[in-house]
Amino acid sequence: MESWRLLARAVAPAANLDWQLVVAGSGPRRADVDSLFLGSPRRLDRHVAIETPDDLSAVLVSGEAFLWPFAADEFAPTVIEAQAADLAVVAPRTSAMLHIVNDGETGMLTKPDNAASFTNAITFLLRHPNFRRTFSQKGPRWVSANFDVGVVAPRLSDAIDRVSEDYRSRQGRAPA
């Protein structure tokens, strides 16, 4: 909930710009999340339930930027999907996001848990559509180069081989 609170605080200063926030997701805290945005100037948001992968795809292809305020997430496949769908990303600068978002190329990474930093990135992308389009165009190439199964599978296989070799070498050394 704290990440949703941060997002609600971060989008409010951008209320005077021409845009709409779509809050997507579903779950037991949906009403709590909705309540965070009730006081938004101009009622910036609308909440869309995400029940299936097709629901997520529909939301992603309808946007121009993807806001991910969740600093505690260790892995965020939705952020990868957003970049693949031509969306510029705003997310916190965490170890996970440093591997998922190409900062300054496919999106902007902000200070974690910092509403002002998040606001600055959002308003920058809203005020500079050329940067937003450039980030969007680079997203699919970044995803293909770094997250395609043809790229990831050999890396995973190599890692498994190294772990197996290490395990076998340790088994060969019996304690005296």
Buried (B, 14 or more C-beta within 10 A) or exposed (E): EEBBBBBBBBBBBBEEEEBEBBBBBEEEEEEEBBEBBEEBEEEBBEBBEBEEEEBBEEBBEEBBBBBBBBBEBEEBEBBBBBBBBBBBBBBBBBEBBEEBBBBEBBBBBBBBBBBEBBBBBBBBBBEEEEBBBBBBEBBBBBBEEBBEEEEEEEEEEEEEEEEEEEEEEEEEEEEE
